[in-house]
């Protein structure tokens, strides 16, 4: 599954997140985890593993990548979910990619390619 959410009202810029300290990233991760667990509970989703948030650079873009695993909504199995947050003022968005872990051998390279396809044109 691939999903993009656009946030035209955000003020954070690339310059502001590029210099994030490890303490700031840890605080962001704690807040994202707290919010995710609340949302997951409301949607009857079981988060089975929180893999955390890291500041990464993809093709010249500074992004926050958050990873976690959850139970399938229908049937058995686990899903790996990655949220790639791009902050660029009114052009901010989150790219979410997820796949069933039992199909990782096929789907992980595809989702990696989708994530790595982000490029900096227009991102400031």
PATOR-796071 format. One record per atom (N, C-alpha, C): residue number from 1; residue in one letter; atom name; x, y, z. Coordinates in Angstrom, 2 decimals, padded with zeros to 5 digits. Each point is the difference from the previous one (the first is absolute). Last residue first. Layout:
REM residues N
{nr NUM | rest A | atom CA | px X | py Y | pz Z}
...
***
This chain:
REM residues 124
{nr 124 | rest X | atom N | px 012.24 | py 022.89 | pz -000.55}
{nr 124 | rest X | atom CA | px 000.91 | py 000.97 | pz 000.63}
{nr 124 | rest X | atom C | px -000.23 | py 000.07 | pz 001.48}
{nr 123 | rest X | atom N | px -001.25 | py -002.71 | pz -005.03}
{nr 123 | rest X | atom CA | px 000.02 | py -000.19 | pz 001.46}
{nr 123 | rest X | atom C | px 001.02 | py 000.98 | pz 000.57}
{nr 122 | rest X | atom N | px -000.72 | py -000.51 | pz -004.74}
{nr 122 | rest X | atom CA | px -001.12 | py 000.69 | pz 000.64}
{nr 122 | rest X | atom C | px -000.07 | py -000.15 | pz 001.50}
{nr 121 | rest X | atom N | px 002.88 | py -003.48 | pz -002.36}
{nr 121 | rest X | atom CA | px -000.55 | py 001.06 | pz -000.82}
{nr 121 | rest X | atom C | px -001.23 | py 000.62 | pz 000.67}
{nr 120 | rest X | atom N | px 002.81 | py -003.90 | pz 001.57}
{nr 120 | rest X | atom CA | px -000.03 | py 001.31 | pz 000.64}
{nr 120 | rest X | atom C | px -000.61 | py 001.12 | pz -000.84}
{nr 119 | rest X | atom N | px -001.21 | py -005.53 | pz 000.19}
{nr 119 | rest X | atom CA | px 001.09 | py 000.86 | pz -000.43}
{nr 119 | rest X | atom C | px -000.27 | py 001.42 | pz 000.41}
{nr 118 | rest X | atom N | px -001.53 | py -005.67 | pz 000.68}
{nr 118 | rest X | atom CA | px -000.19 | py 001.39 | pz 000.38}
{nr 118 | rest X | atom C | px 001.18 | py 000.82 | pz -000.52}
{nr 117 | rest X | atom N | px -000.29 | py -004.81 | pz -000.28}
{nr 117 | rest X | atom CA | px -000.33 | py 000.79 | pz -001.19}
{nr 117 | rest X | atom C | px -000.29 | py 001.46 | pz 000.33}
{nr 116 | rest X | atom N | px 000.90 | py -003.67 | pz 003.16}
{nr 116 | rest X | atom CA | px 001.22 | py 000.59 | pz -000.56}
{nr 116 | rest X | atom C | px -000.27 | py 000.84 | pz -001.25}
{nr 115 | rest X | atom N | px -003.58 | py -002.36 | pz 002.11}
{nr 115 | rest X | atom CA | px 000.56 | py 000.98 | pz 000.94}
{nr 115 | rest X | atom C | px 001.20 | py 000.70 | pz -000.61}
{nr 114 | rest X | atom N | px -001.84 | py -003.52 | pz -002.47}
{nr 114 | rest X | atom CA | px -000.96 | py 001.11 | pz 000.07}
{nr 114 | rest X | atom C | px 000.55 | py 001.10 | pz 000.90}
{nr 113 | rest X | atom N | px 002.43 | py -003.98 | pz -000.18}
{nr 113 | rest X | atom CA | px 000.15 | py 000.77 | pz -001.25}
{nr 113 | rest X | atom C | px -000.95 | py 001.20 | pz -000.01}
{nr 112 | rest X | atom N | px -000.34 | py -003.08 | pz 003.54}
{nr 112 | rest X | atom CA | px 001.27 | py 000.73 | pz 000.11}
{nr 112 | rest X | atom C | px 000.19 | py 000.90 | pz -001.22}
{nr 111 | rest X | atom N | px -003.62 | py -002.92 | pz -000.07}
{nr 111 | rest X | atom CA | px -000.27 | py 001.14 | pz 000.87}
{nr 111 | rest X | atom C | px 001.28 | py 000.81 | pz 000.24}
{nr 110 | rest X | atom N | px 000.44 | py -003.90 | pz -002.54}
{nr 110 | rest X | atom CA | px -000.88 | py 000.92 | pz -000.71}
{nr 110 | rest X | atom C | px -000.27 | py 001.23 | pz 000.85}
{nr 109 | rest X | atom N | px 002.50 | py -003.58 | pz 001.87}
{nr 109 | rest X | atom CA | px 000.77 | py 000.74 | pz -001.02}
{nr 109 | rest X | atom C | px -000.86 | py 001.01 | pz -000.77}
{nr 108 | rest X | atom N | px -002.25 | py -002.75 | pz 003.21}
{nr 108 | rest X | atom CA | px 000.94 | py 000.94 | pz 000.62}
{nr 108 | rest X | atom C | px 000.85 | py 000.73 | pz -001.04}
{nr 107 | rest X | atom N | px -003.19 | py -003.55 | pz -001.19}
{nr 107 | rest X | atom CA | px -000.50 | py 001.37 | pz 000.15}
{nr 107 | rest X | atom C | px 000.98 | py 000.98 | pz 000.64}
{nr 106 | rest X | atom N | px 000.90 | py -004.84 | pz -000.84}
{nr 106 | rest X | atom CA | px -000.48 | py 000.62 | pz -001.23}
{nr 106 | rest X | atom C | px -000.26 | py 001.50 | pz 000.17}
{nr 105 | rest X | atom N | px 001.43 | py -002.61 | pz 003.69}
{nr 105 | rest X | atom CA | px 000.98 | py -000.31 | pz -001.06}
{nr 105 | rest X | atom C | px -000.38 | py 000.64 | pz -001.33}
{nr 104 | rest X | atom N | px -002.97 | py 000.20 | pz 003.81}
{nr 104 | rest X | atom CA | px 001.11 | py 000.96 | pz 000.02}
{nr 104 | rest X | atom C | px 000.99 | py -000.24 | pz -001.12}
{nr 103 | rest X | atom N | px -004.41 | py -002.08 | pz 001.54}
{nr 103 | rest X | atom CA | px 000.34 | py 000.27 | pz -001.40}
{nr 103 | rest X | atom C | px 001.19 | py 000.96 | pz -000.10}
{nr 102 | rest X | atom N | px -001.84 | py -001.27 | pz 004.20}
{nr 102 | rest X | atom CA | px 000.20 | py -001.30 | pz -000.65}
{nr 102 | rest X | atom C | px 000.34 | py 000.16 | pz -001.48}
{nr 101 | rest X | atom N | px -001.15 | py 003.79 | pz 002.73}
{nr 101 | rest X | atom CA | px 001.36 | py -000.49 | pz 000.23}
{nr 101 | rest X | atom C | px 000.26 | py -001.34 | pz -000.68}
{nr 100 | rest X | atom N | px -003.35 | py 003.85 | pz -001.76}
{nr 100 | rest X | atom CA | px -000.09 | py -001.15 | pz 000.87}
{nr 100 | rest X | atom C | px 001.38 | py -000.64 | pz 000.12}
{nr 99 | rest X | atom N | px -000.44 | py 005.30 | pz -000.96}
{nr 99 | rest X | atom CA | px -000.16 | py -001.29 | pz -000.67}
{nr 99 | rest X | atom C | px -000.09 | py -001.10 | pz 001.05}
{nr 98 | rest X | atom N | px 000.13 | py 005.91 | pz -001.02}
{nr 98 | rest X | atom CA | px -000.09 | py -001.16 | pz 000.88}
{nr 98 | rest X | atom C | px -000.17 | py -001.27 | pz -000.83}
{nr 97 | rest X | atom N | px 001.01 | py 005.85 | pz 000.05}
{nr 97 | rest X | atom CA | px 000.07 | py -001.25 | pz -000.75}
{nr 97 | rest X | atom C | px -000.07 | py -001.15 | pz 001.01}
{nr 96 | rest X | atom N | px -000.82 | py 005.74 | pz -000.43}
{nr 96 | rest X | atom CA | px -000.11 | py -001.21 | pz 000.80}
{nr 96 | rest X | atom C | px 000.06 | py -001.20 | pz -000.93}
{nr 95 | rest X | atom N | px 001.28 | py 005.59 | pz 000.16}
{nr 95 | rest X | atom CA | px -000.15 | py -001.17 | pz -000.87}
{nr 95 | rest X | atom C | px -000.02 | py -001.22 | pz 000.92}
{nr 94 | rest X | atom N | px -001.00 | py 005.51 | pz 000.76}
{nr 94 | rest X | atom CA | px 000.45 | py -001.27 | pz 000.55}
{nr 94 | rest X | atom C | px -000.31 | py -001.08 | pz -001.02}
{nr 93 | rest X | atom N | px 000.90 | py 005.75 | pz -000.25}
{nr 93 | rest X | atom CA | px -000.84 | py -001.19 | pz -000.20}
{nr 93 | rest X | atom C | px 000.60 | py -001.18 | pz 000.75}
{nr 92 | rest X | atom N | px 000.39 | py 005.87 | pz -001.33}
{nr 92 | rest X | atom CA | px 000.28 | py -001.13 | pz 000.88}
{nr 92 | rest X | atom C | px -000.96 | py -001.16 | pz -000.27}
{nr 91 | rest X | atom N | px 000.51 | py 004.71 | pz -001.87}
{nr 91 | rest X | atom CA | px 000.14 | py -001.20 | pz -000.85}
{nr 91 | rest X | atom C | px 000.29 | py -001.25 | pz 000.83}
{nr 90 | rest X | atom N | px -000.36 | py 004.53 | pz 001.79}
{nr 90 | rest X | atom CA | px -001.30 | py -000.34 | pz -000.57}
{nr 90 | rest X | atom C | px 000.03 | py -001.21 | pz -000.94}
{nr 89 | rest X | atom N | px 004.21 | py 000.21 | pz 002.91}
{nr 89 | rest X | atom CA | px -001.03 | py 001.04 | pz 000.08}
{nr 89 | rest X | atom C | px -001.32 | py -000.48 | pz -000.57}
{nr 88 | rest X | atom N | px 003.33 | py -003.24 | pz 000.32}
{nr 88 | rest X | atom CA | px 000.39 | py 001.04 | pz -000.96}
{nr 88 | rest X | atom C | px -001.08 | py 001.08 | pz -000.05}
{nr 87 | rest X | atom N | px 001.42 | py -005.23 | pz 002.15}
{nr 87 | rest X | atom CA | px -000.43 | py 001.33 | pz 000.43}
{nr 87 | rest X | atom C | px 000.59 | py 001.03 | pz -000.95}
{nr 86 | rest X | atom N | px -001.20 | py -005.56 | pz 000.18}
{nr 86 | rest X | atom CA | px 000.77 | py 001.02 | pz -000.70}
{nr 86 | rest X | atom C | px -000.57 | py 001.35 | pz 000.42}
{nr 85 | rest X | atom N | px -000.11 | py -005.47 | pz 001.72}
{nr 85 | rest X | atom CA | px -000.52 | py 001.35 | pz 000.16}
{nr 85 | rest X | atom C | px 000.96 | py 001.00 | pz -000.64}
{nr 84 | rest X | atom N | px -001.39 | py -005.45 | pz -000.15}
{nr 84 | rest X | atom CA | px 001.09 | py 000.89 | pz -000.38}
{nr 84 | rest X | atom C | px -000.56 | py 001.41 | pz 000.02}
{nr 83 | rest X | atom N | px -001.25 | py -005.14 | pz 002.07}
{nr 83 | rest X | atom CA | px -000.51 | py 001.33 | pz -000.29}
{nr 83 | rest X | atom C | px 001.21 | py 000.91 | pz -000.25}
{nr 82 | rest X | atom N | px -001.19 | py -005.62 | pz 000.09}
{nr 82 | rest X | atom CA | px 000.99 | py 001.07 | pz 000.04}
{nr 82 | rest X | atom C | px -000.67 | py 001.29 | pz -000.42}
{nr 81 | rest X | atom N | px -001.21 | py -005.47 | pz 001.75}
{nr 81 | rest X | atom CA | px -000.46 | py 001.31 | pz -000.45}
{nr 81 | rest X | atom C | px 001.15 | py 000.98 | pz 000.13}
{nr 80 | rest X | atom N | px -001.31 | py -005.64 | pz -000.11}
{nr 80 | rest X | atom CA | px 001.03 | py 000.98 | pz 000.28}
{nr 80 | rest X | atom C | px -000.46 | py 001.31 | pz -000.63}
{nr 79 | rest X | atom N | px -002.96 | py -004.49 | pz 001.74}
{nr 79 | rest X | atom CA | px 000.33 | py 000.99 | pz -001.01}
{nr 79 | rest X | atom C | px 001.14 | py 000.87 | pz 000.50}
{nr 78 | rest X | atom N | px -002.20 | py -005.32 | pz 001.02}
{nr 78 | rest X | atom CA | px 000.57 | py 001.26 | pz 000.47}
{nr 78 | rest X | atom C | px 000.28 | py 000.90 | pz -001.19}
{nr 77 | rest X | atom N | px -003.61 | py -004.50 | pz 001.05}
{nr 77 | rest X | atom CA | px 001.19 | py 000.59 | pz -000.58}
{nr 77 | rest X | atom C | px 000.37 | py 001.33 | pz 000.60}
{nr 76 | rest X | atom N | px -004.99 | py -002.76 | pz -000.86}
{nr 76 | rest X | atom CA | px 001.23 | py -000.08 | pz 000.79}
{nr 76 | rest X | atom C | px 001.13 | py 000.74 | pz -000.68}
{nr 75 | rest X | atom N | px -005.33 | py 001.37 | pz -000.58}
{nr 75 | rest X | atom CA | px 000.82 | py -001.20 | pz -000.12}
{nr 75 | rest X | atom C | px 001.24 | py 000.08 | pz 000.88}
{nr 74 | rest X | atom N | px -001.77 | py 004.57 | pz -000.89}
{nr 74 | rest X | atom CA | px -000.85 | py -001.15 | pz -000.33}
{nr 74 | rest X | atom C | px 000.91 | py -001.21 | pz -000.16}
{nr 73 | rest X | atom N | px 002.03 | py 003.91 | pz 001.36}
{nr 73 | rest X | atom CA | px -001.35 | py 000.38 | pz 000.40}
{nr 73 | rest X | atom C | px -000.99 | py -001.14 | pz -000.23}
{nr 72 | rest X | atom N | px 005.32 | py -000.65 | pz 001.18}
{nr 72 | rest X | atom CA | px -000.90 | py 000.20 | pz -001.14}
{nr 72 | rest X | atom C | px -001.39 | py 000.35 | pz 000.52}
{nr 71 | rest X | atom N | px 004.16 | py 001.24 | pz 003.09}
{nr 71 | rest X | atom CA | px -000.75 | py -001.17 | pz -000.43}
{nr 71 | rest X | atom C | px -000.85 | py 000.38 | pz -001.20}
{nr 70 | rest X | atom N | px 004.58 | py 002.69 | pz 000.85}
{nr 70 | rest X | atom CA | px -001.34 | py -000.16 | pz 000.56}
{nr 70 | rest X | atom C | px -000.61 | py -001.29 | pz -000.49}
{nr 69 | rest X | atom N | px 004.93 | py 003.28 | pz 000.47}
{nr 69 | rest X | atom CA | px -000.68 | py -001.19 | pz -000.51}
{nr 69 | rest X | atom C | px -001.34 | py -000.11 | pz 000.71}
{nr 68 | rest X | atom N | px 003.65 | py 004.32 | pz -001.35}
{nr 68 | rest X | atom CA | px -000.62 | py -000.84 | pz 001.02}
{nr 68 | rest X | atom C | px -000.61 | py -001.21 | pz -000.68}
{nr 67 | rest X | atom N | px 003.22 | py 004.96 | pz -000.84}
{nr 67 | rest X | atom CA | px -000.32 | py -001.38 | pz -000.35}
{nr 67 | rest X | atom C | px -000.66 | py -000.71 | pz 001.19}
{nr 66 | rest X | atom N | px 001.49 | py 005.20 | pz -002.30}
{nr 66 | rest X | atom CA | px -000.52 | py -000.71 | pz 001.16}
{nr 66 | rest X | atom C | px -000.40 | py -001.40 | pz -000.45}
{nr 65 | rest X | atom N | px 003.18 | py 004.42 | pz -001.77}
{nr 65 | rest X | atom CA | px -000.58 | py -001.29 | pz -000.35}
{nr 65 | rest X | atom C | px -000.39 | py -000.70 | pz 001.30}
{nr 64 | rest X | atom N | px 001.14 | py 005.26 | pz -001.94}
{nr 64 | rest X | atom CA | px -000.13 | py -000.85 | pz 001.18}
{nr 64 | rest X | atom C | px -000.68 | py -001.28 | pz -000.46}
{nr 63 | rest X | atom N | px 003.20 | py 003.54 | pz -003.02}
{nr 63 | rest X | atom CA | px -001.31 | py -000.58 | pz 000.32}
{nr 63 | rest X | atom C | px 000.07 | py -000.69 | pz 001.36}
{nr 62 | rest X | atom N | px 002.75 | py 003.42 | pz -003.92}
{nr 62 | rest X | atom CA | px 000.00 | py -000.48 | pz 001.39}
{nr 62 | rest X | atom C | px -001.40 | py -000.46 | pz 000.34}
{nr 61 | rest X | atom N | px 002.49 | py 000.25 | pz -004.96}
{nr 61 | rest X | atom CA | px -001.15 | py 000.42 | pz 000.82}
{nr 61 | rest X | atom C | px 000.17 | py -000.58 | pz 001.40}
{nr 60 | rest X | atom N | px 002.96 | py -000.94 | pz -003.78}
{nr 60 | rest X | atom CA | px 000.11 | py 001.40 | pz 000.37}
{nr 60 | rest X | atom C | px -001.15 | py 000.54 | pz 000.82}
{nr 59 | rest X | atom N | px 000.17 | py -004.64 | pz -001.39}
{nr 59 | rest X | atom CA | px 000.19 | py 000.83 | pz -001.19}
{nr 59 | rest X | atom C | px 000.00 | py 001.50 | pz 000.32}
{nr 58 | rest X | atom N | px -000.96 | py -002.35 | pz 004.10}
{nr 58 | rest X | atom CA | px -000.32 | py -000.75 | pz -001.21}
{nr 58 | rest X | atom C | px 000.10 | py 000.98 | pz -001.17}
{nr 57 | rest X | atom N | px 001.35 | py -000.53 | pz 005.63}
{nr 57 | rest X | atom CA | px 000.06 | py 000.81 | pz -001.21}
{nr 57 | rest X | atom C | px -000.25 | py -000.91 | pz -001.20}
{nr 56 | rest X | atom N | px -001.54 | py -000.15 | pz 005.58}
{nr 56 | rest X | atom CA | px 000.76 | py -000.55 | pz -001.13}
{nr 56 | rest X | atom C | px 000.05 | py 001.02 | pz -001.12}
{nr 55 | rest X | atom N | px -001.45 | py -001.00 | pz 005.56}
{nr 55 | rest X | atom CA | px 000.22 | py 001.06 | pz -000.98}
{nr 55 | rest X | atom C | px 000.89 | py -000.59 | pz -001.08}
{nr 54 | rest X | atom N | px -003.45 | py -002.92 | pz 003.20}
{nr 54 | rest X | atom CA | px 001.37 | py 000.42 | pz -000.27}
{nr 54 | rest X | atom C | px 000.00 | py 001.14 | pz -001.00}
{nr 53 | rest X | atom N | px -003.36 | py -003.22 | pz 003.61}
{nr 53 | rest X | atom CA | px 000.10 | py 001.08 | pz -000.97}
{nr 53 | rest X | atom C | px 001.46 | py 000.41 | pz -000.13}
{nr 52 | rest X | atom N | px -002.58 | py -004.99 | pz 001.74}
{nr 52 | rest X | atom CA | px 000.52 | py 001.34 | pz 000.25}
{nr 52 | rest X | atom C | px 000.04 | py 000.94 | pz -001.18}
{nr 51 | rest X | atom N | px -001.77 | py -004.67 | pz 001.12}
{nr 51 | rest X | atom CA | px 001.40 | py -000.01 | pz -000.42}
{nr 51 | rest X | atom C | px 000.63 | py 001.39 | pz 000.04}
{nr 50 | rest X | atom N | px -004.20 | py -003.08 | pz 002.33}
{nr 50 | rest X | atom CA | px 000.33 | py 001.38 | pz -000.38}
{nr 50 | rest X | atom C | px 001.49 | py 000.04 | pz -000.31}
{nr 49 | rest X | atom N | px -004.03 | py -004.03 | pz 000.16}
{nr 49 | rest X | atom CA | px 001.40 | py 000.37 | pz 000.18}
{nr 49 | rest X | atom C | px 000.19 | py 001.44 | pz -000.48}
{nr 48 | rest X | atom N | px -004.32 | py -002.06 | pz 000.13}
{nr 48 | rest X | atom CA | px 000.75 | py -001.08 | pz 000.65}
{nr 48 | rest X | atom C | px 001.45 | py 000.36 | pz 000.27}
{nr 47 | rest X | atom N | px -005.18 | py 002.30 | pz -000.64}
{nr 47 | rest X | atom CA | px 001.40 | py 000.25 | pz -000.35}
{nr 47 | rest X | atom C | px 000.82 | py -001.01 | pz 000.79}
{nr 46 | rest X | atom N | px -005.31 | py -000.06 | pz -001.47}
{nr 46 | rest X | atom CA | px 001.00 | py -000.39 | pz 000.97}
{nr 46 | rest X | atom C | px 001.39 | py 000.26 | pz -000.55}
{nr 45 | rest X | atom N | px -005.28 | py 002.07 | pz -000.78}
{nr 45 | rest X | atom CA | px 001.22 | py -000.49 | pz -000.64}
{nr 45 | rest X | atom C | px 001.00 | py -000.32 | pz 001.11}
{nr 44 | rest X | atom N | px -004.63 | py 002.18 | pz 000.04}
{nr 44 | rest X | atom CA | px 000.11 | py -001.44 | pz 000.29}
{nr 44 | rest X | atom C | px 001.18 | py -000.64 | pz -000.75}
{nr 43 | rest X | atom N | px -001.24 | py 004.76 | pz 000.34}
{nr 43 | rest X | atom CA | px -000.32 | py -000.70 | pz -001.25}
{nr 43 | rest X | atom C | px 000.08 | py -001.52 | pz 000.15}
{nr 42 | rest X | atom N | px 001.05 | py 002.92 | pz 003.64}
{nr 42 | rest X | atom CA | px -001.31 | py 000.47 | pz -000.46}
{nr 42 | rest X | atom C | px -000.45 | py -000.75 | pz -001.25}
{nr 41 | rest X | atom N | px 004.34 | py -000.82 | pz 001.66}
{nr 41 | rest X | atom CA | px -001.01 | py -000.54 | pz 000.91}
{nr 41 | rest X | atom C | px -001.40 | py 000.39 | pz -000.45}
{nr 40 | rest X | atom N | px 003.61 | py 001.83 | pz -002.35}
{nr 40 | rest X | atom CA | px -000.12 | py -001.44 | pz -000.26}
{nr 40 | rest X | atom C | px -001.08 | py -000.61 | pz 000.89}
{nr 39 | rest X | atom N | px 001.18 | py 004.52 | pz 000.69}
{nr 39 | rest X | atom CA | px -000.75 | py -000.18 | pz -001.26}
{nr 39 | rest X | atom C | px -000.24 | py -001.48 | pz -000.29}
{nr 38 | rest X | atom N | px 002.69 | py 001.04 | pz 003.72}
{nr 38 | rest X | atom CA | px -001.36 | py 000.49 | pz 000.23}
{nr 38 | rest X | atom C | px -000.87 | py -000.24 | pz -001.24}
{nr 37 | rest X | atom N | px 004.55 | py -000.98 | pz -000.34}
{nr 37 | rest X | atom CA | px -000.66 | py -000.97 | pz 000.86}
{nr 37 | rest X | atom C | px -001.43 | py 000.41 | pz 000.33}
{nr 36 | rest X | atom N | px 002.72 | py 002.97 | pz -002.51}
{nr 36 | rest X | atom CA | px -000.32 | py -001.21 | pz -000.76}
{nr 36 | rest X | atom C | px -000.75 | py -001.01 | pz 000.85}
{nr 35 | rest X | atom N | px 001.68 | py 003.96 | pz 002.04}
{nr 35 | rest X | atom CA | px -001.14 | py 000.27 | pz -000.87}
{nr 35 | rest X | atom C | px -000.44 | py -001.24 | pz -000.77}
{nr 34 | rest X | atom N | px 003.88 | py -000.36 | pz 002.65}
{nr 34 | rest X | atom CA | px -001.16 | py 000.25 | pz 000.86}
{nr 34 | rest X | atom C | px -001.25 | py 000.21 | pz -000.84}
{nr 33 | rest X | atom N | px 004.08 | py -000.34 | pz -002.28}
{nr 33 | rest X | atom CA | px -000.41 | py -001.29 | pz 000.55}
{nr 33 | rest X | atom C | px -001.25 | py 000.16 | pz 000.86}
{nr 32 | rest X | atom N | px 001.99 | py 003.90 | pz -001.64}
{nr 32 | rest X | atom CA | px -000.63 | py -000.75 | pz -001.09}
{nr 32 | rest X | atom C | px -000.50 | py -001.36 | pz 000.49}
{nr 31 | rest X | atom N | px 002.47 | py 002.61 | pz 003.03}
{nr 31 | rest X | atom CA | px -001.32 | py 000.60 | pz -000.25}
{nr 31 | rest X | atom C | px -000.73 | py -000.74 | pz -001.12}
{nr 30 | rest X | atom N | px 004.43 | py -001.31 | pz 001.01}
{nr 30 | rest X | atom CA | px -000.88 | py -000.29 | pz 001.15}
{nr 30 | rest X | atom C | px -001.40 | py 000.54 | pz -000.24}
{nr 29 | rest X | atom N | px 003.29 | py 001.04 | pz -003.21}
{nr 29 | rest X | atom CA | px -000.35 | py -001.42 | pz -000.04}
{nr 29 | rest X | atom C | px -000.95 | py -000.36 | pz 001.14}
{nr 28 | rest X | atom N | px 001.82 | py 004.34 | pz -000.06}
{nr 28 | rest X | atom CA | px -000.98 | py -000.17 | pz -001.08}
{nr 28 | rest X | atom C | px -000.47 | py -001.45 | pz -000.04}
{nr 27 | rest X | atom N | px 003.47 | py 000.90 | pz 002.92}
{nr 27 | rest X | atom CA | px -001.24 | py 000.60 | pz 000.51}
{nr 27 | rest X | atom C | px -001.11 | py -000.12 | pz -001.05}
{nr 26 | rest X | atom N | px 004.28 | py -001.42 | pz -001.27}
{nr 26 | rest X | atom CA | px -000.54 | py -000.90 | pz 001.02}
{nr 26 | rest X | atom C | px -001.31 | py 000.53 | pz 000.56}
{nr 25 | rest X | atom N | px 002.38 | py 002.74 | pz -002.95}
{nr 25 | rest X | atom CA | px -000.55 | py -001.15 | pz -000.74}
{nr 25 | rest X | atom C | px -000.63 | py -000.99 | pz 000.98}
{nr 24 | rest X | atom N | px 002.28 | py 003.63 | pz 001.84}
{nr 24 | rest X | atom CA | px -001.22 | py 000.46 | pz -000.65}
{nr 24 | rest X | atom C | px -000.68 | py -001.13 | pz -000.77}
{nr 23 | rest X | atom N | px 004.19 | py -000.86 | pz 001.95}
{nr 23 | rest X | atom CA | px -001.00 | py 000.19 | pz 001.06}
{nr 23 | rest X | atom C | px -001.33 | py 000.45 | pz -000.59}
{nr 22 | rest X | atom N | px 003.76 | py -000.37 | pz -002.80}
{nr 22 | rest X | atom CA | px -000.50 | py -001.33 | pz 000.34}
{nr 22 | rest X | atom C | px -001.06 | py 000.09 | pz 001.10}
{nr 21 | rest X | atom N | px 000.42 | py 004.28 | pz -003.09}
{nr 21 | rest X | atom CA | px 000.91 | py -000.76 | pz 000.86}
{nr 21 | rest X | atom C | px -000.59 | py -001.38 | pz 000.29}
{nr 20 | rest X | atom N | px -000.75 | py 003.41 | pz -004.39}
{nr 20 | rest X | atom CA | px -000.60 | py -000.63 | pz 001.17}
{nr 20 | rest X | atom C | px 001.03 | py -000.82 | pz 000.77}
{nr 19 | rest X | atom N | px 000.27 | py 002.85 | pz -004.22}
{nr 19 | rest X | atom CA | px 000.85 | py 000.12 | pz 001.17}
{nr 19 | rest X | atom C | px -000.57 | py -000.64 | pz 001.25}
{nr 18 | rest X | atom N | px -002.36 | py 000.00 | pz -004.19}
{nr 18 | rest X | atom CA | px 001.34 | py -000.48 | pz -000.31}
{nr 18 | rest X | atom C | px 000.90 | py 000.01 | pz 001.23}
{nr 17 | rest X | atom N | px -004.53 | py 001.83 | pz -000.16}
{nr 17 | rest X | atom CA | px 000.15 | py -001.39 | pz 000.44}
{nr 17 | rest X | atom C | px 001.40 | py -000.55 | pz -000.26}
{nr 16 | rest X | atom N | px -001.17 | py 004.54 | pz -001.17}
{nr 16 | rest X | atom CA | px -000.30 | py -000.20 | pz 001.42}
{nr 16 | rest X | atom C | px 000.21 | py -001.45 | pz 000.44}
{nr 15 | rest X | atom N | px 000.49 | py 001.31 | pz -004.59}
{nr 15 | rest X | atom CA | px 001.08 | py 000.57 | pz 000.81}
{nr 15 | rest X | atom C | px -000.23 | py -000.26 | pz 001.49}
{nr 14 | rest X | atom N | px -003.38 | py -001.22 | pz -003.11}
{nr 14 | rest X | atom CA | px 001.16 | py -000.89 | pz -000.06}
{nr 14 | rest X | atom C | px 001.11 | py 000.51 | pz 000.91}
{nr 13 | rest X | atom N | px -004.73 | py 001.71 | pz 001.47}
{nr 13 | rest X | atom CA | px 000.74 | py -000.02 | pz -001.26}
{nr 13 | rest X | atom C | px 001.12 | py -001.04 | pz 000.08}
{nr 12 | rest X | atom N | px -005.16 | py 001.22 | pz 002.50}
{nr 12 | rest X | atom CA | px 001.37 | py -000.51 | pz 000.09}
{nr 12 | rest X | atom C | px 000.65 | py -000.06 | pz -001.37}
{nr 11 | rest X | atom N | px -004.68 | py 001.28 | pz 001.03}
{nr 11 | rest X | atom CA | px 001.00 | py 001.06 | pz -000.11}
{nr 11 | rest X | atom C | px 001.43 | py -000.51 | pz -000.03}
{nr 10 | rest X | atom N | px -005.32 | py -001.91 | pz -001.51}
{nr 10 | rest X | atom CA | px 001.18 | py -000.13 | pz 000.86}
{nr 10 | rest X | atom C | px 001.02 | py 001.09 | pz -000.27}
{nr 9 | rest X | atom N | px -004.40 | py -000.97 | pz -002.27}
{nr 9 | rest X | atom CA | px 000.03 | py 000.97 | pz 001.08}
{nr 9 | rest X | atom C | px 001.23 | py -000.08 | pz 000.90}
{nr 8 | rest X | atom N | px -001.24 | py -002.97 | pz -003.82}
{nr 8 | rest X | atom CA | px 000.32 | py 001.35 | pz -000.47}
{nr 8 | rest X | atom C | px 000.13 | py 001.04 | pz 001.11}
{nr 7 | rest X | atom N | px 000.33 | py -005.43 | pz -000.65}
{nr 7 | rest X | atom CA | px -000.25 | py 000.90 | pz 001.12}
{nr 7 | rest X | atom C | px 000.35 | py 001.44 | pz -000.39}
{nr 6 | rest X | atom N | px -001.19 | py -005.43 | pz -002.09}
{nr 6 | rest X | atom CA | px 000.55 | py 001.33 | pz -000.26}
{nr 6 | rest X | atom C | px -000.41 | py 000.93 | pz 001.13}
{nr 5 | rest X | atom N | px 000.64 | py -005.59 | pz -000.92}
{nr 5 | rest X | atom CA | px -000.82 | py 001.03 | pz 000.64}
{nr 5 | rest X | atom C | px 000.73 | py 001.33 | pz -000.10}
{nr 4 | rest X | atom N | px 000.03 | py -005.25 | pz -002.42}
{nr 4 | rest X | atom CA | px 000.65 | py 001.30 | pz 000.17}
{nr 4 | rest X | atom C | px -001.00 | py 000.95 | pz 000.64}
{nr 3 | rest X | atom N | px 000.94 | py -005.74 | pz -000.74}
{nr 3 | rest X | atom CA | px -000.91 | py 001.11 | pz 000.30}
{nr 3 | rest X | atom C | px 000.83 | py 001.27 | pz 000.14}
{nr 2 | rest X | atom N | px 000.04 | py -005.74 | pz -001.36}
{nr 2 | rest X | atom CA | px 000.71 | py 001.28 | pz -000.07}
{nr 2 | rest X | atom C | px -001.03 | py 001.11 | pz 000.20}
{nr 1 | rest X | atom N | px 000.66 | py -005.77 | pz 000.65}
{nr 1 | rest X | atom CA | px -000.85 | py 001.17 | pz 000.00}
{nr 1 | rest X | atom C | px 000.89 | py 001.23 | pz 000.00}
***
